[in-house]
């Protein structure tokens, strides 16, 4: 990957990280699909999307369909680049952790 790993605090919040992960594998996704996938209310998803939009990471498009307004969300090129760099940084950090010794698994 050509992008240097960079931790991004806007993306890192669990809900926003999940949103970016979903959007990274598609061109766009409908609001309700994302809401249901990350199991949050409309208002919580709206707040996350507003923060991502203000950072320039997502673009929202509203379309009327069968008399209903639907919102579609897509990662911007900057959002894709930043998400990829964030994931690379998480992978770099994970690689720094000590491997668990064999036979010493957590007994839960």
N, C-alpha and C positions, 0 to 999 in steps of 0.2 A: 504494500500500500504506500502511496507516495505522500500521504498526509502524516505529519508528525503527531504522535499521540498527545492529546490535550484533554484534560478533565474539564467538563463544562457543567457548572452549577445549575444552569437553567434546565438542561436536559436531565441531570442526574436524579431529580425528585422521582420517586417510584412511578407515579402516574404518568409523568411526562416521558420517562424512559420507556414505559410500555407503549405509549402512543407512538413515539418515534420508531420503536422496533416494529410495530405493526405497519406503519407507513413506509418503512424502508424497503418492504418487500412488494409494494404495490404502487401503481401510479397515483391512486387516490382512494379514499375510503369514506363511506357515509357516516355521519355523526352517530347515528343509533348503533351501527355495527361496532364502532370503537367503544362507545359507552357500555354496551353489553359485554364486549370482550374484556374490558378492564374492570367491570363491575363497579361503576360509580354512577352517581346521579347526573342529570343533565347539567345542574349548576356547577358541580365539581369539574366535569369535563370542560364546560365553558371557560372556567377559570384557568385550567391548564392550557387550553387552546389559546386563550388571550395572551398568556405569558410567552408561549411559543411563537405566536404571531408577532408580538411586540419585539421579540428577538430576531425576527426575520427568518425563522426556521420553518414555518408552515404558512400556507395560503388557504384561505377559506373561500369557497364558491357556493353561492346560494342559487338553487334552481327550483322553480315551481314544477310540481309533478302531481297530476290528479288533484289539483286544488290545494295541495300541501306544499309548504316551503321545506325543501330538504337542503342540508348543508353537507358539502363534500370537502374533505381536508386532504391536502397533499403536502409532502415535504418540498421545500424550495431547494434549489441547488446548494445554497448555503447550509440549509438544514441537513441535507444528505451528507455533505462534507463534514460538518460539525459532529453529527451523530457517529459517522465512521471513525473520526478521530477520538471521540469519547469512548467508543467500544474498544478501540485499540489501546487506550490508556487503561481501561478496566482490565483488559487481558494482560497488559504489562504488569499491573499491580497484582493480579491473581498469580502470575508466574513467580512473584517474589515470595509467596507464602511457602512455608515448609510443607513438604508432603507428609501426609499422615502415615506413621509407621504401620507396617503390616500387622494385622491382628490387634490393633489398638483403636478400632472403631468405636464410635460413641454408642453406648448401650442405652437406648431410650425406651 
